[in-house]
Amino acid sequence: MDAIVAGGGISGLSLALSLHQAGIGVRVYEAVADLAPRGVGINLQPTAVRELTELGLGDALARIGIATRQLSYFNKLGQLISSEPRGLSAGYRWPQYSIHRGQLQLLLLEAVLQRIGGENFRGGLRLTDFEQRGDRVCTRFRDSATGAEWQDEADILIGADGIHSAVRRQLYPAEGDPRYAQQILWRAAVDAELFLGGHTMIIAGHFHQRVIAYPIGRAATNGKQLTNWICQMTVPQAAPPREDWNRLVSKEKVCAAFAGWRFPWLEMHSLIEQSPEIYEFPLVDRDPVAAWSFGRVTLIGDAAHPMQPIGGQAGSQAIIDARALTKALLGASDVIEALKSYDRERRPAMSDITLRNRGFGPEAAMQLVEDRAPDGFERIEDVISRQELDSIANSFSTAAGLDVEAVNGRRSFVRPLRETTIVL
């Protein structure tokens, strides 16, 4: 069996490694000619860290990421709503890592090149269309630099090409643009002083305006950490055109919107001022679809279930997609039935999480506190009960497959690999 993977992001590279581990031939096509460690922070939940560890990448993750030990929610005044342990501190057998997205992608790419070979990763080629012919899928790509056409065929095609997926567009030609949630995110990563012990992720504010911050790596300066921050807010204007996604914005624009967000344990104004570059993103997702798998073609990651970045789920779930798909292919003699089985297993839960995230997901307690005590509180217990907080957190955790016992106790999707050294 052989597979073509369209897309060389986190989902596509994780899938390539997973298929190779299972003895399935794979070729990856990526539209960008030269991948560089771009982007900002991402959280890898223990369920995803388990899969990367079983791909032999656990030691490499530990070198480049920060093991998150605590997640704390605050109101807009910096008053603590609740805290919960994360990763090993919560009883998982694997850590939760906060990590630079670009560094993670580079780690996965280097593993792909070392294990599968550079001839099986082809950059600068963008999928234009595909056709299923008998027991093969025929694909066409266009060279981003020259415009030349490239053709290939395989037993299966997996679209791992993100929220603007060309594979998904051919499967759902009338779908249109992503759904805009009327919010903008400003994001950056900057070397900064440690806060709250150096292993804590914080979310402060409410549905219409909030800040998120967490360390994602070691800084060039001793005593500091590379810190990812996000300022997010509801805005009246329409969604920016696609070419303006991920555009640079001025510090003044962000400071004007978050001028009063100063906490004893984190000085947001200083983080903003110190950031060399700040990027603007629209908050978008897509409506869940009725199927991901069509014959010998399927979708994973953001191509399958693009969701709002709530609860640190998108990247982690993409990695789980890759492993679940590999398991389905290993367990079936008919590849079409294998893709259907993967669809049945993963799609309902991911559709549920996509819709939950629109309602603020596990962060819904922050809006309840804002509604009930907009001017602050003396005792959080007078505003929201522990039982209510736990109910919100546990409901999302179960739906997302993050229950500690479930993650620790389930059987591996694929037989684990020993740790290997990846030279970055």
C-alpha positions in Angstrom: 0.0 0.0 0.0 1.2 3.5 -0.6 -0.3 7.0 0.2 0.0 10.5 -0.9 -0.3 13.2 1.8 -1.2 16.7 0.6 0.2 19.1 3.2 3.4 19.2 5.2 2.2 20.8 8.4 1.8 19.2 11.8 -0.9 16.8 10.7 0.7 15.8 7.4 4.2 15.2 8.9 2.8 13.3 11.9 0.8 11.1 9.5 3.8 10.5 7.3 5.9 9.3 10.3 3.0 7.2 11.5 2.4 5.5 8.1 6.1 4.9 7.8 6.2 3.3 11.3 3.4 1.0 10.2 5.3 0.0 7.0 3.1 1.9 4.6 4.8 3.8 1.8 4.1 7.5 1.8 5.0 10.7 -0.1 4.3 14.2 1.2 3.6 17.2 -1.0 3.8 20.7 0.5 2.9 23.9 -1.2 5.7 26.0 0.5 9.1 25.4 -1.1 11.3 25.9 1.9 9.7 25.3 5.3 11.1 27.6 8.0 10.3 27.7 11.8 7.6 30.3 11.5 4.6 30.8 13.8 4.1 31.2 17.5 3.0 28.9 20.4 1.0 25.7 20.5 0.0 23.4 23.3 0.4 19.7 22.9 -1.9 17.8 25.3 -0.7 14.6 26.9 -2.7 12.5 24.5 -0.7 13.9 21.6 2.6 13.9 23.5 2.0 10.2 24.0 1.7 9.6 20.2 4.8 11.6 19.4 6.7 9.8 22.2 5.6 6.5 20.6 7.0 7.8 17.4 10.3 8.1 19.1 10.3 11.9 19.5 9.7 12.3 23.3 13.3 13.3 24.1 13.4 15.8 21.3 10.1 17.4 22.5 11.5 17.7 26.0 14.5 19.6 24.7 12.6 22.2 22.8 9.3 22.6 24.7 8.2 23.7 28.2 6.4 21.1 30.3 3.2 22.9 31.4 2.3 22.1 35.0 -0.7 24.4 35.6 -3.5 26.2 33.8 -5.0 29.3 35.6 -8.1 31.2 34.7 -8.5 34.9 35.8 -11.0 37.6 35.3 -10.2 40.8 33.5 -8.9 42.3 36.8 -6.4 39.6 37.3 -8.4 37.8 40.1 -8.0 34.1 40.1 -11.1 32.1 39.1 -9.6 28.6 39.1 -6.4 26.6 38.6 -5.9 23.1 37.5 -2.8 20.9 37.2 -1.7 19.8 33.7 0.3 17.1 32.3 2.4 15.0 34.7 1.1 17.1 37.6 -2.5 16.0 36.7 -1.6 12.3 36.8 -0.9 11.7 33.1 1.9 9.4 32.2 3.1 12.0 29.6 3.6 15.8 29.9 1.7 18.6 28.3 4.2 20.7 26.3 3.9 24.3 25.3 6.1 24.7 22.3 6.9 26.9 19.4 4.8 25.8 16.4 7.6 26.3 13.9 10.1 24.4 16.0 7.7 21.5 16.3 7.1 21.5 12.5 10.9 21.6 12.0 11.3 18.6 14.4 8.7 16.6 12.5 10.2 17.5 9.1 13.7 16.5 10.1 12.3 13.2 11.4 10.5 12.7 8.1 13.6 13.5 6.0 15.8 11.2 8.1 13.4 8.2 8.2 11.5 8.4 4.9 14.0 10.2 2.8 14.1 13.6 1.1 12.9 12.1 -2.2 9.5 11.4 -0.5 9.0 15.0 0.8 8.5 17.4 -2.1 8.1 21.1 -1.3 6.9 23.9 -3.5 4.1 21.7 -5.1 0.5 22.6 -4.5 -2.3 20.2 -5.1 -4.7 21.3 -7.9 -7.0 18.4 -8.3 -7.3 14.6 -8.0 -9.3 11.8 -9.6 -10.2 8.3 -8.4 -9.5 5.7 -11.1 -10.2 2.1 -10.1 -8.0 1.2 -7.2 -5.7 4.3 -7.5 -6.0 8.0 -6.8 -4.4 10.2 -9.5 -3.2 13.6 -8.3 -2.0 16.8 -10.0 0.2 19.4 -8.4 1.5 22.7 -9.6 5.0 24.0 -9.0 4.7 27.2 -7.0 7.8 28.8 -8.7 7.6 27.6 -12.3 3.9 26.8 -12.8 4.9 23.3 -14.1 2.5 20.4 -13.5 3.5 17.4 -11.5 1.5 14.1 -11.4 1.5 11.2 -9.0 -0.7 8.3 -8.0 -1.2 6.1 -5.0 -3.7 3.8 -3.3 -5.0 6.6 -1.0 -4.9 10.4 -0.8 -5.0 12.2 2.5 -5.8 15.9 2.6 -3.7 17.5 5.4 -3.6 20.8 3.7 -5.3 23.0 6.3 -8.3 25.2 6.6 -8.1 26.2 2.9 -7.7 22.6 1.9 -7.7 21.9 -1.9 -8.8 18.3 -1.2 -11.7 19.4 0.9 -12.7 22.0 -1.7 -13.0 19.3 -4.4 -15.1 17.1 -2.0 -17.3 20.1 -1.0 -17.1 22.6 -3.9 -20.0 24.7 -2.6 -18.7 25.2 1.0 -17.2 28.7 0.5 -15.0 30.6 2.9 -14.3 29.8 6.5 -16.8 30.9 9.1 -15.6 34.2 10.8 -16.4 34.6 14.5 -16.2 38.4 14.5 -13.0 38.3 16.6 -9.4 39.1 15.9 -6.3 37.6 17.6 -3.0 39.4 17.9 -0.1 37.0 18.6 3.6 37.2 19.3 6.5 35.4 21.0 9.1 37.3 23.0 11.8 36.7 25.5 10.4 37.7 28.8 10.7 37.3 32.6 9.3 34.2 34.1 5.8 34.5 35.6 4.0 32.3 38.0 6.9 29.9 38.3 7.7 29.5 34.6 5.4 26.5 33.9 2.0 28.1 34.0 -0.4 28.9 31.2 -2.8 31.8 32.0 -6.1 32.9 30.4 -7.6 36.1 31.6 -10.7 38.1 30.7 -14.0 36.9 29.1 -15.6 36.0 25.8 -15.3 39.4 24.2 -11.8 40.3 25.3 -9.1 38.1 26.8 -5.3 37.5 27.0 -3.5 34.2 26.9 0.1 33.7 27.8 2.5 30.8 28.4 6.2 30.0 28.0 7.1 27.9 25.0 10.9 27.6 25.2 14.2 28.7 26.5 15.2 32.3 25.8 18.6 33.6 24.5 18.9 35.6 27.7 19.5 33.8 31.0 16.7 34.1 33.5 14.0 34.6 30.7 11.8 32.4 28.7 10.4 32.6 25.2 6.8 33.5 26.0 3.8 33.2 23.7 1.0 35.7 24.1 -2.3 36.3 22.5 -4.7 39.3 22.8 -8.1 38.5 21.5 -11.2 40.6 21.2 -14.6 41.0 19.4 -14.5 43.6 16.6 -17.2 45.2 14.4 -15.5 45.0 11.1 -15.8 42.2 8.5 -13.3 39.4 8.1 -10.0 40.5 6.5 -9.3 39.1 3.0 -7.3 35.9 3.0 -4.2 37.6 1.8 -4.2 39.8 5.0 -4.3 36.8 7.4 -1.2 36.6 9.5 -0.3 40.2 8.7 2.0 42.4 10.8 0.3 45.0 13.0 1.7 47.9 15.1 2.3 47.6 18.9 0.3 50.8 19.2 -2.8 49.2 17.9 -2.7 46.3 20.4 -1.7 48.5 23.3 -4.6 50.8 22.7 -7.0 47.9 23.0 -5.4 46.3 26.0 -3.9 49.4 27.8 -5.5 48.6 31.2 -4.5 44.9 31.3 -1.9 45.0 34.0 -1.6 42.3 36.6 0.7 41.9 39.6 2.0 38.6 38.1 2.2 39.6 34.4 2.7 43.0 32.7 0.9 42.7 29.4 1.9 46.2 28.2 5.6 45.3 28.6 5.1 42.0 26.7 3.5 43.9 23.9 6.1 46.7 23.8 9.0 44.2 23.8 7.7 42.0 21.0 9.7 42.4 17.8 6.7 41.4 15.6 3.0 41.1 16.2 0.7 39.2 13.8 -3.0 39.5 13.3 -5.3 36.6 12.6 -9.1 36.3 12.2 -10.9 33.8 14.5 -12.3 31.3 12.0 -13.5 27.7 11.7 -15.7 25.7 9.4 -19.0 24.0 10.0 -18.7 20.2 10.6 -19.4 18.1 7.4 -21.3 14.9 6.9 -18.2 12.9 5.9 -14.4 13.1 5.6 -13.8 9.9 3.7 -14.9 9.4 0.0 -13.7 6.2 -1.5 -9.9 6.3 -1.4 -9.7 9.9 -0.2 -9.9 11.3 3.3 -9.1 14.4 5.4 -7.2 15.0 8.7 -6.3 17.9 10.9 -7.5 21.4 9.9 -8.6 20.1 6.5 -11.1 17.8 8.3 -12.1 19.8 11.4 -10.9 23.4 11.5 -11.8 24.7 14.9 -11.3 27.8 17.0 -8.1 27.6 19.2 -9.9 26.9 22.4 -8.6 24.4 25.0 -5.4 23.7 23.1 -7.0 21.2 20.8 -6.4 21.8 17.1 -2.8 20.6 16.8 -3.2 17.8 19.4 -6.3 16.4 17.7 -4.5 16.5 14.3 -1.8 14.2 15.7 -4.5 11.9 17.1 -6.1 11.9 13.6 -2.9 10.7 12.1 -2.5 7.8 14.6 -6.2 6.8 14.4 -6.0 6.7 10.6 -2.9 4.6 10.7 -4.5 2.2 13.1 -7.6 1.8 10.8 -5.3 1.1 7.8 -3.4 -1.6 9.7 -6.6 -3.2 10.9 -8.5 -3.6 7.6 -7.8 -5.5 4.4 -10.0 -3.1 2.4 -8.6 0.5 2.3 -12.0 2.0 1.5 -13.5 0.4 4.6 -10.5 1.5 6.6 -11.1 5.1 5.7 -14.7 4.8 6.5 -13.8 3.3 9.9 -11.5 6.2 10.7 -14.2 8.6 9.7 -16.7 6.9 12.0 -14.3 6.9 14.9 -13.0 10.5 14.7 -15.5 12.7 13.0 -18.4 12.8 15.5 -16.1 13.7 18.4 -14.3 16.4 16.4 -17.6 17.9 15.2 -18.7 18.1 18.8 -15.5 19.9 19.9 -15.7 22.3 17.0 -19.2 23.4 18.1 -18.3 23.4 21.8 -15.4 25.7 21.0 -17.8 28.3 19.5 -19.4 28.4 23.0 -16.0 29.1 24.7 -15.3 25.4 25.4 -13.6 24.8 28.8 -13.2 28.6 29.2 -17.0 29.2 29.5 -16.6 29.7 33.3 -14.7 33.0 32.6 -17.8 34.4 30.9 -20.1 33.3 33.7 -17.9 35.1 36.2 -17.9 38.3 34.0 -21.7 38.1 33.7 -22.2 37.6 37.5 -19.3 39.8 38.8 -18.2 42.3 36.2 -16.6 44.6 38.8 -14.7 41.8 40.5 -15.3 39.7 43.6 -14.0 39.1 47.2 -14.5 35.4 47.1 -14.8 33.4 43.9 -17.1 30.9 45.8 -19.7 33.6 46.0 -19.7 33.9 42.2 -19.3 30.3 40.9 -19.2 27.0 42.8 -16.4 24.5 42.6 -19.0 22.0 41.4 -19.9 24.2 38.5 -16.3 24.8 37.6 -15.5 21.1 37.7 -18.6 20.3 35.6 -17.5 22.6 32.8 -13.9 21.3 32.8 -14.8 17.6 33.0 -17.5 17.8 30.3 -15.0 19.2 27.8 -12.2 16.9 28.9 -14.3 13.8 28.3 -15.5 15.0 24.9 -12.0 15.8 23.8 -10.6 12.4 24.9 -8.5 14.0 27.6 -9.7 11.9 30.6 -6.6 10.9 32.5 -7.6 7.3 32.9 -8.6 7.0 29.3 -5.3 8.5 28.0 -3.1 6.5 30.4 -5.0 3.2 30.0 -5.8 2.8 26.3 -3.8 0.6 24.0 -1.4 2.1 21.6 -2.7 2.9 18.1 0.6 1.7 16.6 3.4 -0.3 18.2 5.7 2.3 19.8 9.2 3.1 18.5 12.3 3.5 20.6 13.6 7.0 21.1 15.7 8.2 18.2 18.0 11.2 17.9 16.7 13.9 15.6 19.4 16.4 14.5 17.9 19.9 14.1 
